[in-house]
């Protein structure tokens, strides 16, 4: 009699135990609360802090950034109320005002203000495109606008580390960061820090649609 060959299942294919799934949900919820109430914008640090508070040590129990982002949206919807919606719309209106003033540089809104996870600690993040990129600084200077220089290291399309120049200014009492890219970079967005997929970018028309549907 021929014995059937057993198919081996890798650990990634096995269903996650119920306790592990529950731990992931608890950590995601606590990490979301930390991000919403303490101004923490680093997903990894928020998850580590949440796991320590709950008393979970297994790295397998750590949720993905996307799970935390979803928990953050749910937390903000639950506890933010009408004030949260008003705040988000105001941030998007301010973003549109800045983008219209910088229309020459093909501005795109990114990050929490676009995704809906922004809070009182959030910056408005805008990508600008030009050759050379630093022409934006001259544009601001010519109009007498104050700004400072910053730099952020991000993961690039080929998984290398890329230094991204930022101009940081203010509009309507909100901090605005302008990330400077070459024109060719408009074709492909850098990986999102949340899930590694190309980062979502929105032109002014899309933001107008978001506000119209609010």
N, C-alpha and C positions, 0 to 999 in steps of 0.2 A: 504494500500500500504506500502510495507516494504521499509524503508529508508536505503540507503546504508551507511555503516559505513565509516567515513572518516579516512584515515590513516594520523596520525600526523608525521610530518617530523622534526627531530631534527635540531638544528642550524648548526651542522657540515655537514648535508646533503644538505643544501640549497646552491644554487649557489651563489658565492660571487659577490656582486654588481660590476658593471663596474668600478666605481670610486675607489673602494677598490683594485681591481686588478691592476689598473693603478698606485695607490700609492705604492703597493708592488713592481712593476717593477721599479719605480723611486727610491725607497729606495735601492733595490738590486743593481741597476746601480751605485748609489752614494756610497754605501758601498764598492762596488768593486773598484771604483776609489780611495777611501780612502786607501784601503788595498794595491793597486798597487803603489800609489805615496807616502804614508806616512809610510810604513813599519809596519802597524797595522796587526797583525796576529790573533787577537781575533775577531771572527765573531760577538759576541754579542755587543761588544763595537763599532765596525764599524757600525752595524745596528742602534744602538742608536744615534750615532753621525750623521749618514745620515738622520735619521728621524727628528732630531732636526733642521738640516739645511734646510730640505724641508718644515718643519712646520707641520708634521703629528704627532698627539699625540696618536692615537688609536693603541693599542697593536696588534689588529687584522690585521693591515696593515703591520706589520713586516714580511718580507719574511723569508723563512727557510734558514738555512745555505747552503743547497744544491742549492737553487736559487741564493744565493750570489756567491757561488763557480762557477756556470755556467756563471753568469754575469762577474766574474773576468776573466775566460777563454776568454770570448768574448772581454773584454777590452784589455787584453794582446795581443790577436790575431790582434785586430784592430790597436793598437797604438805601439805594440812592434816591428813589422817589422822583417826583417832578423836578426837584432841584438838580438832580444829576442830569436829566435830559436837557434842561435849560443850559447847564454849564457846558455840556458837550456841544450843543448847537452854537453857543457863543464862541467856543474854541474854533469850530469849523468856519464860522463867519469871519473871525479874525484871520484864520489861515487863508481864506479866499481873498481878503483884502491885501495881505502880503503878497500872495501869488499874482494878483492883478498888477501890483506895483513892479513885479519882477517878471512880467510876462515874456520879456525878451529872452529869458533863459529857460523857457519851456518848463515851468515849475510843476512838480508832482508832490502831492501830500502822501506821507507814509506814517506808519507807526500807530500809537494808541489813539490819536485824535481821529484817524481814519477808521481804525478797527472798532472803535467804540469803547475801549478799555481805559480811556484817559480819566484822570482825576485831577485834584487841585495841585498835585505835584508834577504833572506831566508838562513836557515841552511840546511845542508844535514843531514837528520835523518835516522839512521840505527838501526835496532833491532838486538841484539846479544843474543845467547842462550848458556848457559853453567851451569853446576853444580860443584861448586858453581858459581853464576854469577860474583862475584867479582874477579874471576880468570883473567878476562879481564884486570883489572887494573895492575896486576902483569905482564901480557904479554906485556903491553905497557911500563911499567917501565923497564923491562929487555932489551928492545930495545932502551932505552934512549929517548922515546917520551914524550913530555910535554903534560899534560892534567890537567883539573880541575874537581872537583866534583860538581854536581848540583842534585837537586831532583825536581820531578814534581808530582803533585797529579792528577791522571787520574781516570775516571770511569771504574770500572771493570765489568766482565761479569754478576755478580749478583747485579749490580747497587751500590755496595759499593765503597768507595773511596780507591784507591790503590796508595801507594807511590812508584814511579818509579825512581830508581837511574840512573843517567846519567853521563857519562864521556865525557867531552867536549874538543876537540882538534882542530887542523887546518890542512888542506891539500890544497895545491895550492892556498893559500890565502883565503880559504873559511872555515867558522866555521862548524865543524862536530860534531854532538851529537850522542853518542852511548848509546842506551837504553839497560839496562841489564835485561835479563829475565832468568828464569830457563828453562831447556830443554823441560819440559812438556808444556810450554807456546807456543811452536812452533805449537802445534795442533790447537790452537784457538787464533786469534788475538783479542786484546782488542777493545772495541767499538770505532768507528771513532768519533772524535770531530765534524765532519761535519754533519753526518746523523745518528749516533748511530749504524750503522751496523758494522760487523766485519771489522776492518781496512784492507785496501788492502796492501799486502806485496809483494815484488818482489825479486826473486833471481837474480843472475848475468845473467843467460841466458835470462830472460825476458828483462832486461835492454839492453842487446846486441841486442835483437829484436827491441826494441824501437829506438835504434840508427841506426840500419840498415834500418829502414823504414822512418827515418827522411829525 
